[in-house]
Amino acid sequence: MTATFQDGEIDQFIARRVCARCYGDLIKTQADNRMWDASCPTCGDAWGGTTVSRAYAERLGQQALSERSEVKNNLPDLFPNPNRDKTVEQIISELGF
C-alpha cells in the first residue's frame, strides 16, 4: 500500500515524512491521472505505507545517540577501550606509521 497524492502535494509530503519502519526517505512514482505514489524503496509494503514526520525520526535519532553516550559512560566494562594503557607511540606503530 502506498500513499497517493495530487501533482502539487507529493514533493511536500516526501520532504516532511519518512518511512515508519526504517526512517528512510520516501520516493515518488507516477500513478494514474496526474497522481503520485509515495513509498519506501527499502521496506516496500512491509508496514503498509505508514510514515512518520521527519522531525519525529530526527528526534528519536538524537535521543538514541544521547542514550548511547550515557550507557557508554556509565558501563565502561561493556565498551572496553582497546588502547587503554598504550602509549601514543605504540598506537601509531600498530597503525603502521
PEGIHU-V526423 format. One record per pair of residues at least 12 apart in sequence whose ideal C-beta (glycine too) atoms are under 8 Angstrom apart, sorted by sequence separation. I is the first residue (numbers start at 1). J is the second residue. If there is no record, write none. Layout:
i->I j->J
i->I j->J
//
This chain:
i->14 j->26
i->26 j->38
i->27 j->39
i->13 j->26
i->14 j->27
i->26 j->39
i->27 j->40
i->38 j->51
i->14 j->28
i->26 j->40
i->27 j->41
i->24 j->40
i->11 j->28
i->24 j->41
i->10 j->28
i->22 j->40
i->24 j->42
i->21 j->40
i->24 j->43
i->22 j->42
i->17 j->38
i->19 j->40
i->22 j->43
i->21 j->43
i->19 j->42
i->14 j->38
i->19 j->43
i->13 j->38
i->21 j->46
i->26 j->51
i->10 j->36
i->21 j->47
i->4 j->31
i->7 j->34
i->20 j->47
i->6 j->34
i->7 j->35
i->10 j->38
i->19 j->47
i->6 j->35
i->7 j->36
i->21 j->50
i->23 j->52
i->5 j->35
i->6 j->36
i->20 j->50
i->4 j->35
i->5 j->36
i->19 j->50
i->20 j->51
i->4 j->36
i->5 j->37
i->19 j->51
i->20 j->52
i->4 j->37
i->5 j->38
i->18 j->51
i->19 j->52
i->3 j->37
i->4 j->38
i->17 j->51
i->18 j->52
i->23 j->57
i->2 j->37
i->3 j->38
i->17 j->52
i->18 j->53
i->2 j->38
i->3 j->39
i->17 j->53
i->18 j->54
i->2 j->39
i->16 j->53
i->17 j->54
i->23 j->60
i->16 j->54
i->23 j->61
i->15 j->54
i->18 j->57
i->2 j->45
i->1 j->45
i->3 j->49
i->1 j->48
i->2 j->49
i->1 j->49
i->3 j->51
//
